[in-house]
């Protein structure tokens, strides 16, 4: 099931980034407060815009949905990757960030049911 579901970007204005993509491509957006907006690109992929400088990635951050977060963390370490942000909860899921041996940072996440 491992699939790319999101790319998160740093932004100076989450709302303006979302409005721009809506105007150009017609994509809808969901705001999670004044500093984070998720833009639905369709086909199960979204773009996240993080305005809070303390939480924003330094570069675009690919986010991969996985079936088992703990197993993925172990696999990252065994394959020579480094965990850069320990697992944390966010609305709708749980994720951690890691750096692959070539230096790129990515994230793995699992959805958390709201039931």
N, C-alpha and C positions, 0 to 999 in steps of 0.2 A: 504493500500500500504506500510505501514511501513516495511522496509526491510534493513538488514545489507548490505551495499554496499562497505565498506572499513574498513581496519584496518591500522592506521597510526603508524609508529615506529620512535623512535629517531635513528639516525645513525651517525657514524663518517664520512661516505662517501656515499652519495645517489647514485652516479654512480657505486661504487663498489658493493653495495647491489643489485642494479638492474642487473648488469652484472652477479653476482653470481646466481640469480634466473633464469635469462635467460639461463645460461649454464646448470643448473641442471634440470629445468622444461620446458624450451623452451618458457617462457612467455615473451611477448613484453613489452617495457617500453616507457614512454613519459617523457621527461625531461621538467620541468618548471623552468629552470634556473639552475645554478650550485649547488644549495643547496636543491632542491626538485625533486624527481622522483616518478612517479606513475607507478606501475607494474600491468598489466592486467592479473588476474588469470583465466579469463573466467567466465562464468555463472553470469556476472554482479558484480563480486567482484574484488576489487583491493587492493593492498598494497601500501601505501604511505610511502616514506622514507624522513624524514625531517632532514637535516644536520645542519640547523641554530639553535644553542643551545637556542637562545632567543624565538624561536617559536616551538621547538620540545616538544612533550609530555614527561612527566617523565617516562611513561610506555606505552605499546601499547594502542592505543585509538580506540575503536570501533566507527564507524561512521554510523549512521542510517538515511536512506533517509525517509523523512516524506512528507505529503501532504501540511501541513500548519505549518510553522515555529513558528508563533506567538501562535497558539493554542497549539502546543507542548510545548513551553516555559511555558505557563500557566499551563498545565497539570503536567509538571515537578515540578513546585513550589507547586501546590496543593497536589501533592503526597508526599511531603516532601523532594524533591531534592533541590539542590542549583546550581544556574547558576554560573559557574566559569570563563567563557569567554563570553562576550556579542557578539551578532550577528555581523558578519563581512562578507564582500564579498571576494571571491577568484575566480580564473578562472573557470567559469562554474556554480557557485552557491553562496549560502549564508549559513552560519552555525553558531551555538553557541555550547559551551561546558557546560556540567553540571556534577555534582557529585550526584550519587544516595545515599540513606541513608546508604548503606554498605561501602561507601568510594571510589567506583570505578568511574573514570571519563570516560564519553562517550561524543559523539557529535551528534547533529541532524542537518540535512542539507536539503535544497531544491535546485533543479537545477534551473538555470536562463537561459531562452531561449536566444539564440544569434541572434534573429530576429529583 
